[in-house]
Amino acid sequence: MKNNITTLNEFEGATLLRQSGIPVTDGVLAQDESDAQVAAGRLGFPVVLKICSEAVPHKTEQGGVVLNIRDAASLGKAVREMKRKFSDIPHDLLVQKMAQPGTELILGARRDPVFGPIVLVGIGGIFTEVFRDSAIDLAPVDEKDAMAMIRRLKGIVLLTGFRGQDPLDLGAIAKAVAALSSLIISRPDISEIDVNPFIAYPDGAIAVDALVRLSGSPAAFPKKRTDPGTVAPFFNPSSMAVIGASRSPGKGGNIILRNLLKAGFKGALHPINPTVREILGLRAYPRVRDVPGPVDLAMIVIPKTAVPEAISDCASKGVTNIILSTGGYSDMGEAGTKEQKVIIDQGTRAGIRIMGPNSIGTLNPRAGIATSIVGLDPIMTGGVSIIGQSGVFSSGWARWIGDTKPFGLAKVACIGNKGDINESDLLEFLSDDAETGTVGMYLEGVIDGERFVKAASAAAREKPVVVMKAGRSEAGAAAVASHTGSLAGSDAVFDAVCRRTGLVRVHNSEAFFDTLAAFEKLPLPRGNRMGVLSITGMGCVAATDAAEEYGIVLPDLKPATLKQLAEVIPPWAPVRNPIDTWSAIEQHGSKKASSHIAGSLLDQKDVDALLITFVLMPESVFDIAEAFADIFSRHPHKPVYASYYGGTAREISHIHEGFAKLHVPCYPTPERAMFAFARMVQYARFRGLIRG
């Protein structure tokens, strides 16, 4: 459907801003040269002359602005030239008082297609396109929120007083941003407001130019919130049918059955195949309706043409939940999207929740649920649940988690095309799930932004939610659309969503799993101050650089700490945080030196967390639990991270297994450990455990 977008002329836009409490440069409309001269006499020279027409939204680029007109003769010449240049379109002329020079900003508001009204403030003038320095937040934004946005700007130094310049009136800027927020919320017909420039002074600020677009599109009504209880059968069914079960070992319908049997599925399992009577020792049935007793969950692994009949079969049996593995729907373009709507509507009419299409379903090690079409071994139970808009989380990554055990799993859901079940359904369910301590989300797009914001806010108040969102670049967004049919929203807007809701955002799979491991194993920090010890100077330098990058403080060592350290570090060795432990290890060995130094740092009150970095070699292999268990137990509220350089497979396995017993995550570099700590600090601030 074509949107009916109209653009207010500048005078109308300025009037709207003025009515909303935003200061605007005085201006008068004129039809001809005579009117313009009267207007200039009223306003006083110097003035600005502008074309005023809906057909010319970008006046400067089209030669529709003449600045700093200082007398009547110059004004007359400018009017005549502008009338000639724009003679082919209907227009008025706008005569404005020339604004005094100041610092140019850009203010804006628009209606994001996914998340609704947002507001923007940025450094304007020549810096707008060069540095793209702006801050975005979801509306509503009050003056306090607006001030926080302003202080996030990289160019804040330009506003607070730079090289002897007077600081600008930040309060006036914040008041204007808050007013824009109120305006776009109160006027659903406004699609975009662009105030550029907005000139700020030491006392006050004023809008010089405004572009306002109105949309005739009907308002989008959010979907009705569904009961999170309808999601539970995807993870805890009492009975399950596999439609398309097969005797052929390479077929998905065979692999799924084998995974469920190997995982120890605790319910009744029913293969559905009309051509055989038994599969993998289980009695097979021609249709779901032929199964004796109830069926909670069905997984469909059959060709697309047979899907509608299978859904009808499930409806006749009273099945409440379906995992639809079959692809070729919205992941294949417009025609597939229409077909997807038909089958989702079919399920909705029957009261069936559908995960997919193009989904390989769920994992729940406690219930023996493993619907992956990739062979899986049993996975260690734990507190991490993952919502993945990709099957890799129930296949390749699940195999990696099962083998390396960075953490245990509570639940995994691969939601595919999100025809029905989407990220908000699952987030609402996992928010109240007692088995889930930490949530990880991989998203390629969001359905129903308003609902997602509410679900994310509620979940993050209860437990950490780590999000990796794809489609950050234009090329990435295109790839997302071709992969699952999702539309990637603006990345800057999604950053604002994370900031508002408390979601912890990361940008790659390495950081995703590193951060999940930290949240799962460690207590939330009470500050951002870290003590660091490393057997190599390289580790000390790397930690120092990472600390500066991530906003981590490396506190100076106190006299009492230095006294403790002197028991193992020779007097000739320099001692500072980070501590190079090599001299102590030469004299006392790795175990004694490392444990003593670690304990000394943790004993210092203003050390909130600890990082231990090893170089893996035969001489560094010792009983980790024996060395550190008592020390760590004395400081249960201080998270400890381990990292290492190099090593053989045996040595790497030793350090991971040793620290796993102490619930300490282990990372191949100190930088990765400090990144995870920084994300924990961010979340602890959101939860109010860290001030400032």
N, C-alpha and C positions, 0 to 999 in steps of 0.2 A: 504494500500500500504506500502510495506516495505521501510524504509528509508535506503539510501546507505551512511552509516557513515564511514568515514575513519579518522584515527588518524595520524597526522604528527609525525615523530620521533623527539626527543628533539632537535637535531641539526637544523632540518628544522624549528621547532617552534621558536627556539632562533633566527634564521636568520630573520624570519618574524617580531619578536619583535624589533630586532635591526633596521631593515629597517623602522619601524614605529616610531623610535625615543626613544625607551625604552632601557636604559642601560642594557646590558646582560654580564654575566661572559664570559671571553674569553675561547674558546674551540676549539679543533681540532679533526676531525674524524680520526680513525685509524682502520686498518684491522687486524693487528696482533701485537705481542709484539715489533717487531722492529719499526713499525710505532708509537706505543705508547711511546717508549723511545725517539724517535725524537721529538714528540709533547711535552713531559715533559721537554726536554732540551730547547725547544723554549719558553715554558710558564714559566718555573722555578718551582721547588718544593716549598712547598707542592702542590699536585694536587689531583683531584678527578677522579676516573674511573667509568664510567657508561655504562650500556648496552644501545644501541641505536637501537631500533626496534619498528615499529608500533605495533607489537604483545605484547609488554611489556609496557603498558601505566603507570602502577604503579610500578616503578622500585624498590623503597625502600622496599615495602612489599614482593617483589619477590626475594630479595637478589641481585638486579642489580646495587647497588651503594656501592662503597668503598671510604670512606672519608679519608682525611688527610694523603695521601701517601707521605712519606718524602724522599725516595731515590729510585734508580733504581732497587735495588733488590726487595724491597717491591712492586714496580710497576709490575715487571715481574711475581711475584707470584700471584698478583691480576689478571693480564691478563689471566694467565693460568687457574686459578680457574673459572673465568667468562666464558671463552671459553668452558670449560667442562660443566658448569652448563646449558648453553644455546646452546648446540651443535645441538639441534633438531630444531632450528628456525633460519631463516636468520637474521643476525644482523651485525651492526658495533659496534665499541667501541668509546666512547666519552671521551676524556681527557680534563678536565677543570682545570683552575686555582682555587685553594681552596680560597673561599671567606673569607674575614676577618669577625670575629664575629661582630654581630650587633643585631638590633631588627628586628625580623622576622614578616613580614606581609604577607597577602595573597591578591592578586589582581585577579580579574576575570571579564569575560564578557560572556554573553550567549544570545541566541535568545529565549526569552520566547514565548511559543506557542500562547499566546493571545495578549501580549502587545509588542512583538518585542524585539529589542536589549536593554539589561540592562547591567550595570556595577556594580562591587562590590569591596569594600575594607574592610579588616578586620584584626584583630590582629591574627597573625600566631603563629607558633611554637606549644608548648604544649597547648596553650590557644585556638587553633582553634576548637577542638572538645569539650573541657571542658566548655568554656564560650560562644561559638558561637557568638562572638562579631563582627558583621559586619554591614556595611551600604550599602544599595542598592539604585540606582537611575536609571531612564530611560535615555537611550542615546537619543540625544547627551548630553554630559557632558563636559563643559569647565573647565579650571583650577579653577575658582571661585567656580563652583558647586562642583568640586572634593574636594576642601578645606572644604566646608560645610559638605560633607559626612564624611571626616576624623574627623571633630570636633564633629560629632554625635556619634562617637564610645565611648562606656563606658570606654574603656581603653585609652582614649586620654591622661590621665595623664602620661602614660608610654612613650608617644611620645613627650610631651612638657617639660620634665625635671622632674625626680622623685628622691627624696632623693639625691640631689646633682649631678645627672646625667645630662650631656649636652643635651639640646633639640635636637630633630632630625630635619633633613631637610624636613619639611612638604611640601615645595614648590616642591622638587624633587618627592615626593610621588604623589602630586596632578598632576604634569605634566605627570607622567606615567599613572595615571588613565584616564586623558583626552586623552592621546594617544591611550589607549585601546578602549575608546569610539569611536574615529575616525576610528580605524581599523575595528571594528565589523560593523560599519555603511557602510564603503566603500567596505567591502567584504561580500556580501550576502551569499556566500557559507560557511562562518564560522558559526558553530553552538555553539561553546564553546571555551573559552580560560581560562586556569587555570595557574596562575603564583604563584607558591608556593614552596619555599619561595621567597619573595621579601624582601631583606635585606636593612634596612634603617640605615643611619649613621648621625652624626651631619653635615656632608658635603657630600651630594649625597646619592644615593640609587642604588641598582642593582638587576636584576632578576637572580636567580640562577637556576631555573627549570621552564620549560614551557610545558604545555600540550595543544595542539590545535587540535580540532576536526572539520572536514569539513563534510557538509551534501550535498548529491546529490539530496535532495528533491527539487521539483520545488517551486519557490517562490509563496507565497500566495498573490493574488491580492485582495485588499479591495473591498467590495461591493460598487456599485455606491450609492452616497448619495441621499436619497429620499427627496422630498419636504415635510417639516413639515406640510404644509397645508393639506396633505392627512390624517393626524392624527385627524384633527379637528372634523370630523363627529362622531368619537367615543364619543365625549363629548357634541357636539351641533348639533345633527341631527334635521332636520325639520320634518322628518317622520321616523318611525321605525317599523320593522316587527319582531315578535317573532315566529320563526319556531319551532314547537313543543309545542305551547301554549296548555294549558290543563284546563279542568273544575275541575280536582281533586285537592283539596286544598294542598295536600302534595307533589304534583309534582313540579319540578323546573319550568316548563312552566307556572304554575299557580302563583307561588310565584313571579316570575319576573314581570308578569303583575300587580300583586297587589302592588309590590314595586313601579313600574312606576306610577301607578295611585295615590298611597299615596304621592309620592314625588311631584306630580303635573306636570308630563311631559307636556311640552308646545307644543309639536308637535303632528302629527297624529300618532296614535298607532294602529297597525294591527296584531291581532292574526292570525297565520297560522296553520290550522288544517283541514284536508280534511273530517273529520267525523262529524263536528258540524257547526252550522251557527252563534253561538253567545257564547262569553265567557266574563264573568264579565261585561256584558252590552255593549261589543264591538262586532261589526260584525266580524266574522271570515271568512277567505278565504282559499280555498283548496291549493293554491300555491301563491307564492309572485307575479308571473306574472299576477295573477288575481286581484291584488290590484289596484283600480283606483288611478291615480296620481303617482308621483315619490316616491321612497323609498331610503333613504340615507344609513340607517344602518339596518342590520339584525342580530339577535342573534339566533344561532342554538343550540337547546336543544333537540337533537334526537339521536337515536342509531347510532353507527359508520357506519354501512352498508348503511345508508341512506344519509350520509353526501355528497358524490360526486354529487348525484342528486340534493340536496338542493343548492349546490354551482352553479350548472348549471342553476337552476331556478333563482337564484339571478343574475347571469350573463345576462340572457335573459331579466331581468327587468332593468338592468343598475345600480344595487346596487354597491356602491363604497367601502363599509366597512362592514366587518363581524366580530362579536364576536363568536368564536367557543368554546362552553362550553364542548363539547364532549371530553372525554379522551381516553386513550388507544393507544396513538401514541408514541412519543419519550420517554414519561414517562414509557413505558413498554418494552424498550429495542430495539435491532437492527431491528427486523421486523417492530415494530411500527414506528421507525424512517423512514424507507423506505416508509411506507404508508403516513406518514406525509408529506414527500417531494412531493409525488404525488398530494395531495390536495392543498398544497401551490403553486406548479407549476400551477395547474389548476386555482387557484385564480389569480396568477400573469398574466397568459395569458389573463384573462378577465379584467385586470386592477383593481382588487379588493385587498384592504389591509385587512389582516386577523390578528386579535388578538387571540392568542391561537396556537394550541388547548389547552384544559384543562384550559380555562380561564373563570372566572365569570364576566369579563368585567369591567365596569367603573361606577364611581359615579360623578355627577356634580350637587350639590344641587341647584345652580342658574337656571339650565335648567331642573330640575326635572328628571335627569337621575339617575337611581338606578337599575342596571341589576343583582344585587346579587341574588343568589339562596337561600339566607337566609333572612327571614323577617326583614325589616328595618323600623324604624320610621324616619320621616324627620330629617335631620342633619343640624345644624347651619352652615351657610356659613362663610367663612373666607379665609385666604390667604395661607393655607398649602395644597400642592399637594403631593400625595404619589404614587410612582411607586413601586408596590409590585410583586415579583416573587412568590406570594402565594395568594390564595383566602382569607386568614384570614383578609386581610386589607379591604375587602369589605363585611366581615361577622362579626366575633367576635370582631375585633378591631373597625370596623365601629359602631357597636352597643355600644361599650364602649365609643367611642368618642362622639356619639350622646347623651349618658346619662350623662357623667361626664364633657363634654365640656372643655377639656384642651386647645382647640383651635378650630377655625372653619375650614371647609374644602373648598378648591377650586375645586380640582379634585382628583380622585383616579383611578388608572388603575392596574388591576391584570392581568399580561401578560402571565401567564401559561408557556407553552413550548417554546414560542418565535419563532414559525415557521417562522413568517414574522415580525410583529411588535416587536421590542425589546427595551431595555433600552435607546439606543441612539436615536431612533425615538422619544421617549417620552421626553427625556431630551432636545432635540433640540426644540420640540414644546413648552414645559413648560418654556424654557429660554425666549421666546418672549411673553409668556402669561401674559397679564396685570393683570389678576385676581390672579395669583400665586406670592406670596411674598417669600415663603420658600418651598424648595423641599426636600422631604424625599424619600430615595430609600432603598428597601430591595432587595439584590441581592444574588443569589446563584452561579452565573457565569456571564461572559461577552462575548458577541458575537462581533467580530470585534474590538479588543482592540484599534487599531489606531483611528478608528472613535470615540470610546467612550472617549478616552483621549481628542480629539478635542472638542467633545460635552460638556464634563465635564468642560474643561477650559473655554469655552465660557459661560456656565451657571453660574459658580462660580464667574465670573467677574461681573455678574448682580445681583445675589441673592445667599443666603446661600443654599448649598446642603448637607444634612446630610445623610450619608450612613451607613447602617448596612449590612455587608457582611457575609454570613454564610460560612461554610466549612473551618474554620480557622485551625482545627485539621485534621489529616489524617482520623480519624473516621468520623468527620463531613463532609469531602470532599466525602467520600464514600456514606454517607447518602444523600448528595445533588444529586449525580449522580443517585441514585435509585429513588429519588423523582421526578425530572423534566427532567432528561436526560442531565442536564448541567454538564460541566466539571469545577471543581473548580480550579482556577489557584493558583500559589504560593501566600501565604498570605503576605510574605515579599514584593513581587513585587506589590501587590495591595496597600500596605502601601505607596510604592514609588509613585504609580499612584496618590493617594490622596494628598501626599505632593506636587507633581508637579502641580496638577490641582487646588488645593484649596478645594477639597472635605473635609468635616468634618466627620471623621470616628468615629463610636461608635461600641460597641461590644455586646450589648444586647438590648432587646426591651424597658426596663425601661429607659436606657440612651437615646435611640432613641426618645421616646416621650418627655422625659424631655428636651432634647436639642431643638426639634422642637418647643415646647411651649415657650422656652426662645427667640428663634429667631423671632417667630411670634409676640410676645407681646412687646419686648424691643428694644431700640436703641442699635446699636453696641457700645461697650465701647471704650473709648479713651485711656485706659491704663489697667494694670492688678492689680491695687491697690484697695483693698476692705476694707470698714469699716464694722464691725460686731457688732451687739448687740444681747444679748440673756438673757432671764429671768433665765436661768439655767447655772451653771458653766459647765455642761456637754456639752452644745451647744458651749461654748467658746473653750473648749478643742478640740471638734470634728472639729470645723472650723479651728483651728490652725493646726491640723494634715492634714486636707484636703488641706489647703493652701500650705503647704510644698510639699505635693504629687503632686499637680497640677500646681505648679509654680506661685501661687498667692501671692502677697505682701500684708502684713497687716501693713500699715504705722503707725509710731508713732503719737500720738496725739499732735497737736500744742498747744502752750500756749493759743491762742484765743479759741480753741476748749475746752480746759480744763476749761477755764473761763465760757464758756456757760454751760458746763456739771455741774459745781458746783452749778448751780441754782436748780438742782433737785437731784444730788447725794450728800449724806452727806459727810462731810470732812474725816470721819474715813474710808470710803470705798475706796479700791484701784481702780484706774481708768487706764485702758490700753485698747488697741485694740487687741482682742475683748472685748467689755464692758459687764460686768455682771450687768444687770439692776435691780436685785432683791431689792437692798437697796433703789433705787429710787422709785420702784413700791410700796414698803411698806409705803412710806411717801406720795406719790402723786397719787397712783392708776395706773393701767396698761395703760390707754389711754394717760394721760398727760405725764407720764414718757417715754413711748415708742415713742410718737410723738416728744417730745423735744430732746431726745437723737438721734433719726433718723435725725432730722433736723440739729443738731450740727455736726454730721458726714458728711452729705452731703454738708454742708457749707465749710468744709475743702477742699482746692483746690486740694490737692494730693490724695483725695479719689475719685476713678473713678466709684465705684459701691457700693451698700449697700446690706447687708444681715440682715434680721430681723428674729430671731428665737423665737417662742412662745412655752410654755407648755399649751396645751389646757385644760381649766377648766372653770367653770362658772364665776370666777372672771376675766378671760381674755377676756370675750365676750364684745365687745364694737363696736361702729359704726366706721368701718375701714376707710371708705371714709371721714368721718368727721375728723378723727384723722390725716390722711396722705395726702389727696388730694392736699391741698395747698402747702405742703412741697415738694411733688414730682414734682408738676408743676413748681416750681422754679428751678428745675434741670432736664430739659427735656432730656439732653444728658447723664445722669447717670442712668444706669439700676439698678433696685431694685428687689431683690429676697426675697421671704418669705418662711420660713420653720417652722415646728412645730413638737412637740413630743406628742404622745398620743391623747386623746380626744375621745368624743362620736361621733357618726355619725352626730348628729346635730351640734356639735361644729366644726367638720371638714368641713361640708357643709358651715357653716357660714364664716369660714376663706377663703375658696376657692371662694365663691360668693363675699365676700367683696373685696378681692384683685383683682378679675377678673374685677370689675368695674374700677379699676385703671390701668388695663393692666399689672398687676404684676403676674408672675407665682408663684405657691405655691407648695412646695415639702414636703414630709413626714419626711425628715431628712436634716440637713444642708449640709451633704456631697453631696447629690444629687444636691442641688442648686449650690454648688461651682463647681461641675463637669460641669454643664451647662454653668456657667460663664466662666470657663476655655476654653470650646469649642468656646464660642463667642470671647474670646480674641485671640484664634488661628486664627479664620476667619478674625477678625479685622486686625491682623498682615498681613495676606495674601492680604487684600484689601489696605494695606498701611496706615491704620488709627492709628496703633501703631508701633513705631519704636523699633528695638532691640529685 
